[in-house]
Amino acid sequence: MIKEYRTINEVSGPLMVVRKVDGVTYDELAEIELPDGSVRRCKVLEVDGDNAVVQLFESSAGINLAQSKIRFLGHSLELAVSGDMLGRVFDGMGHPIDGGPEILAEAHRDINGLPMNPAARDYPSEFIQTGISTIDGLNTLVRGQKLPIFSGSGLPHANLAAQIARQAKVLGSDSNFAVVFAAVGITFEESEFFVQEFRRTGAIDRTVLFTNLADDPAVERIATPRMALTAAEYLAFDRGMHVLVIITDITNYAEALREVSAARKEVPGRRGYPGYLYTDLATMYERAGRRRGFEGSITMIPILTMPEDDKTHPIPDLTGYITEGQIILSRELYRKGIIPPVDVLPSLSRLKDKGIGVGKTREDHSGTMNQLFAAYATGKEAKELMTILGESALSSTDLLYAKFADEFEKRYVAQGNDENRSIDETLDLGWELLSILPVTELKRIKPEYIEKYLPKKK
């Protein structure tokens, strides 16, 4: 039953205190009706006895305390879900903003959902091809994995996100693959970039796009990723689709969480973020995965910009604890003009070994991956020595490793935003680069694979 009150007592910015309420619960949705009949939405942030603190999704300007009334709707924020969501653009609250009709809902789902029960999880094991060599070849994405991208302000993570959304697929099941893309706290220009990019390439047909702009309320910013995950859960577990969820930028989400926490006068934790930041991020990240008995799956790529490029900042730090690895973008590579500027050595996919090999990618994948990592690391060391001691101090093998490192960055890491490489093309390119080195240096690959795949020198 909907309860209505005229006991709004106080307004402080986006927060309002309502007195003498009964049976109101945390996170419940409410509507404020102004004297002119207009309605604004809000949600319950806190209940203390018969007092409730609510936060508005819109401006509090023009609210007359004496004449406005508030009604509590008895449920938390919900998203109308349907197969018709594919190809549509929504705002951060789940309303269509692409000029199309309202969604004919097959169900209404609570956006808070539930993290997946560990006992019901299936182990991630299938390869997802993103078309990007540094991910597919070296830090493989596996269906059901959570693999964040750590970026810095000014680095081209938006282009990388759009490229992954455009190119990603589970091999052998193209038709059953969908992307849910949530852009959180972005500018209007960035929002237009994503929408136009997906339309230009036709990727919009298999994408559900949620955009929350920087000037939207903080409380909407907190809802947007959960809207996206609710849509993903419906497509994955009701429709049997393989869903890739990309959320950019988690840092904007955490800033909104800090803003709401400060408004509630909570005791701050590290760097002013609420003490429950870890738990809050986990309630989102843990909704990804594969569920036993279900064909579909949710794979997640959260993107976050590290303040001051600091990996120890609370947001990347806590994200790293919850997720299975990270892809790190490098400012140094970006300055060299290498796109995407993926820093291979500190990047890591903890599940890469589970998604590669015979029947998934190719038999030589594991060996070439290890050899490329080792050779690139050795080549970087050789280049540092060359800077300090001069080229004459290096052996002929060291010089080959230094050459390998340069070629690796120019040809393997750098591929631009439009090149979509198959896994076979990525592996063949790896072999081409390894042919720079003497065969005696290829100690991490089985001899039969060297014989089969290494290009023969003319």
VENBELTA-V237092 format. One record per residue. RES is the residue in one letter. PSI is psi in whole degrees, 0 to 359 (999 if undefined). BURIAL is 1 if it has 16 or more other C-alpha atoms within 10 Angstrom, else 0. D_CENTER is the distance of its C-alpha to the mean C-alpha in Angstrom with 1 decimal. Layout:
RES:PSI:BURIAL:D_CENTER
RES:PSI:BURIAL:D_CENTER
//
This chain:
M:135:0:38.2
I:126:0:36.9
K:138:0:38.4
E:138:1:39.4
Y:150:1:40.3
R:38:1:42.0
T:34:1:41.5
I:122:1:38.8
N:331:0:40.1
E:142:0:37.9
V:127:1:35.2
S:98:0:33.3
G:233:0:30.7
P:357:1:28.2
L:146:1:29.7
M:146:1:32.8
V:129:1:35.0
V:125:1:36.7
R:161:1:39.9
K:46:0:41.7
V:162:1:38.9
D:128:0:39.2
G:17:0:36.8
V:140:1:33.7
T:160:1:30.6
Y:139:0:27.4
D:5:1:24.5
E:146:1:27.1
L:145:1:26.9
A:162:1:29.9
E:137:1:31.5
I:126:1:33.9
E:121:1:36.7
L:164:1:38.4
P:330:0:42.1
D:2:0:41.6
G:350:0:39.7
S:152:0:36.2
V:135:0:33.4
R:143:1:30.4
R:153:1:27.8
C:172:1:26.8
K:157:1:25.7
V:123:1:27.5
L:330:1:26.2
E:142:1:29.2
V:127:1:32.4
D:100:0:35.4
G:239:0:38.6
D:19:0:39.4
N:140:1:37.2
A:138:1:33.7
V:124:1:31.3
V:152:1:29.1
Q:131:1:26.5
L:145:1:26.7
F:348:1:24.0
E:188:0:26.3
S:150:0:29.0
S:3:1:31.9
A:135:0:34.4
G:5:0:37.5
I:120:1:37.3
N:112:0:40.8
L:319:1:40.9
A:327:0:44.3
Q:351:0:43.8
S:151:1:40.1
K:153:1:39.2
I:138:1:36.1
R:135:1:35.4
F:129:1:33.1
L:352:1:31.7
G:5:0:31.5
H:160:1:27.8
S:182:1:24.4
L:134:1:21.9
E:156:1:21.6
L:132:1:19.9
A:119:1:22.2
V:148:1:20.8
S:158:1:22.4
G:341:0:22.1
D:354:0:22.9
M:331:1:19.4
L:133:1:18.5
G:6:1:19.2
R:157:1:19.0
V:129:1:17.5
F:158:1:17.4
D:183:1:17.4
G:348:1:15.5
M:8:1:18.3
G:17:1:18.2
H:134:0:21.2
P:136:1:21.6
I:19:0:21.9
D:11:0:22.7
G:356:0:26.3
G:177:0:26.3
P:166:0:27.9
E:152:0:26.5
I:133:1:24.8
L:104:0:27.5
A:133:0:25.9
E:337:0:26.5
A:162:0:25.3
H:123:0:24.0
R:138:1:21.4
D:126:0:20.8
I:344:1:17.3
N:336:1:17.4
G:203:1:17.8
L:141:0:18.3
P:149:0:16.5
M:135:1:17.7
N:125:0:21.1
P:327:0:21.2
A:338:0:24.5
A:359:0:23.0
R:145:0:20.2
D:147:0:20.9
Y:132:1:20.1
P:132:1:17.4
S:349:1:19.6
E:143:1:19.0
F:135:1:17.7
I:125:1:15.1
Q:120:1:16.2
T:348:1:13.8
G:4:1:17.0
I:119:1:16.1
S:317:1:18.7
T:335:1:17.2
I:305:1:14.5
D:316:1:16.8
G:325:1:19.9
L:330:1:19.0
N:64:1:15.6
T:136:1:15.5
L:132:1:12.6
V:143:1:14.3
R:123:1:14.1
G:0:1:13.0
Q:158:1:11.2
K:109:1:8.2
L:97:1:7.7
P:157:1:5.9
I:121:1:7.2
F:119:1:9.8
S:186:1:11.5
G:162:1:14.6
S:136:0:15.9
G:349:0:17.4
L:155:1:15.6
P:53:1:14.4
H:332:1:10.6
A:317:1:10.9
N:320:1:13.2
L:318:1:11.2
A:315:1:8.2
A:321:1:11.2
Q:316:1:13.0
I:315:1:10.6
A:325:1:10.5
R:320:1:14.2
Q:338:1:15.3
A:142:1:13.5
K:152:1:16.0
V:124:1:17.6
L:132:0:21.0
G:359:0:23.8
S:52:0:22.0
D:316:0:20.9
S:338:0:22.2
N:22:1:20.2
F:134:1:16.7
A:155:1:14.5
V:131:1:11.2
V:119:1:9.9
F:121:1:8.3
A:118:1:8.1
A:118:1:9.3
V:121:1:10.4
G:37:1:13.6
I:169:1:14.0
T:166:0:17.5
F:322:0:19.4
E:317:0:19.6
E:318:1:15.8
S:314:1:15.7
E:322:0:18.6
F:311:0:17.2
F:313:1:14.3
V:312:1:16.9
Q:321:0:19.6
E:316:1:17.7
F:324:1:16.7
R:319:0:20.3
R:321:0:21.9
T:358:0:20.6
G:358:0:21.0
A:343:1:17.4
I:332:1:17.5
D:333:0:19.8
R:16:1:17.2
T:142:1:14.4
V:121:1:14.0
L:124:1:12.9
F:128:1:12.7
T:126:1:13.5
N:121:1:14.5
L:160:1:16.7
A:333:0:17.7
D:4:0:21.1
D:158:1:20.1
P:150:1:21.0
A:323:1:18.9
V:332:1:19.3
E:325:1:17.6
R:325:1:14.6
I:331:1:14.5
A:329:1:15.0
T:310:1:12.4
P:327:1:9.3
R:327:1:12.1
M:312:1:13.6
A:316:1:10.7
L:326:1:10.8
T:317:1:14.5
A:319:1:14.7
A:317:1:12.7
E:320:1:15.2
Y:311:1:18.0
L:323:1:17.3
A:310:1:16.8
F:345:1:19.6
D:328:0:22.0
R:355:1:21.7
G:30:1:21.0
M:155:1:18.2
H:115:1:15.6
V:130:1:12.3
L:119:1:9.0
V:122:1:6.3
I:122:1:3.8
I:121:1:3.5
T:119:1:5.6
D:128:1:7.5
I:332:1:7.5
T:319:1:10.9
N:323:1:12.3
Y:313:1:11.6
A:325:1:13.5
E:321:1:16.1
A:323:1:16.8
L:319:1:17.2
R:320:1:19.6
E:315:1:21.4
V:320:1:22.1
S:318:1:23.1
A:321:0:25.5
A:330:0:26.9
R:1:0:27.7
K:40:0:29.4
E:154:0:27.6
V:122:0:28.3
P:155:0:25.6
G:217:0:24.1
R:130:0:22.9
R:29:0:22.7
G:354:0:23.3
Y:152:1:20.1
P:151:1:21.3
G:340:0:22.3
Y:18:0:20.1
L:317:1:16.8
Y:311:1:16.2
T:319:0:17.3
D:314:0:15.3
L:321:1:11.9
A:324:1:13.2
T:337:1:14.2
M:305:1:10.6
Y:323:1:9.2
E:0:1:12.6
R:352:1:12.6
A:155:1:10.9
G:187:1:13.6
R:139:1:16.9
R:133:1:19.8
R:137:0:23.4
G:358:0:25.5
F:139:0:22.7
E:321:0:22.1
G:173:1:18.5
S:160:1:15.3
I:120:1:11.6
T:137:1:9.3
M:134:1:5.7
I:93:1:3.3
P:139:1:1.8
I:132:1:4.4
L:142:1:7.7
T:126:1:11.2
M:118:1:13.8
P:129:1:16.9
E:28:0:19.8
D:32:1:17.8
D:110:0:18.5
K:341:1:16.7
T:1:0:18.9
H:147:0:17.6
P:323:1:16.9
I:305:1:13.1
P:326:1:12.3
D:308:0:15.3
L:324:1:14.5
T:318:1:10.9
G:328:1:12.7
Y:326:0:15.2
I:329:1:13.1
T:176:1:10.8
E:63:1:12.6
G:191:1:12.6
Q:147:1:10.8
I:125:1:11.1
I:130:1:13.0
L:143:1:14.1
S:129:1:17.8
R:325:1:19.8
E:315:0:23.0
L:322:1:21.9
Y:321:1:20.7
R:331:0:24.2
K:356:0:25.8
G:18:0:24.2
I:121:1:22.0
I:130:1:19.1
P:142:1:16.3
P:61:1:17.3
V:123:1:15.8
D:102:1:17.8
V:316:1:18.7
L:314:0:20.8
P:353:0:18.6
S:155:1:15.5
L:135:1:15.5
S:111:1:14.5
R:344:1:16.5
L:9:1:16.9
K:324:1:17.8
D:338:1:21.4
K:344:1:20.9
G:12:1:19.6
I:168:1:22.2
G:191:0:26.0
V:133:0:28.6
G:348:0:27.6
K:303:0:23.9
T:274:1:23.9
R:154:0:27.2
E:330:0:29.7
D:2:1:29.5
H:311:1:25.7
S:313:1:25.9
G:315:1:28.9
T:323:1:27.7
M:310:1:24.3
N:320:0:26.3
Q:320:1:28.9
L:316:1:26.6
F:309:0:24.9
A:317:0:28.4
A:320:1:30.0
Y:318:1:27.4
A:316:1:27.8
T:320:1:31.6
G:321:1:31.5
K:320:1:29.7
E:317:1:32.4
A:321:1:35.1
K:324:1:33.9
E:317:0:34.0
L:320:1:37.5
M:322:1:38.6
T:321:0:37.7
I:313:0:39.7
L:345:0:42.6
G:156:0:42.8
E:328:0:42.6
S:340:0:46.0
A:352:0:45.0
L:146:1:42.6
S:169:0:43.7
S:325:0:43.4
T:319:0:40.6
D:319:1:38.7
L:324:1:39.0
L:321:1:37.6
Y:320:1:34.6
A:319:1:34.1
K:318:1:34.5
F:314:1:31.9
A:317:1:29.3
D:313:1:30.0
E:322:1:29.9
F:315:1:26.7
E:318:1:24.8
K:324:0:26.6
R:324:0:26.3
Y:309:1:23.5
V:311:1:20.8
A:119:1:21.7
Q:3:1:21.3
G:180:1:20.3
N:357:1:17.9
D:349:0:20.1
E:126:0:21.2
N:103:1:19.9
R:133:1:21.4
S:165:1:22.2
I:327:1:22.1
D:319:0:25.9
E:320:0:25.9
T:314:1:23.5
L:319:1:25.8
D:322:1:28.9
L:321:1:27.8
G:317:1:27.3
W:319:1:30.9
E:316:1:32.2
L:322:1:31.0
L:338:1:32.3
S:348:1:35.7
I:327:0:36.1
L:156:1:36.8
P:146:0:40.0
V:329:0:39.7
T:341:0:40.9
E:347:0:37.7
L:71:1:35.5
K:351:0:36.1
R:6:0:32.8
I:140:1:33.3
K:139:0:36.0
P:323:0:39.0
E:330:0:39.0
Y:325:0:35.5
I:317:1:36.8
E:321:0:39.8
K:321:0:37.9
Y:336:0:35.0
L:126:1:36.0
P:136:0:37.4
K:131:0:41.2
K:135:0:42.5
K:999:0:45.1
//
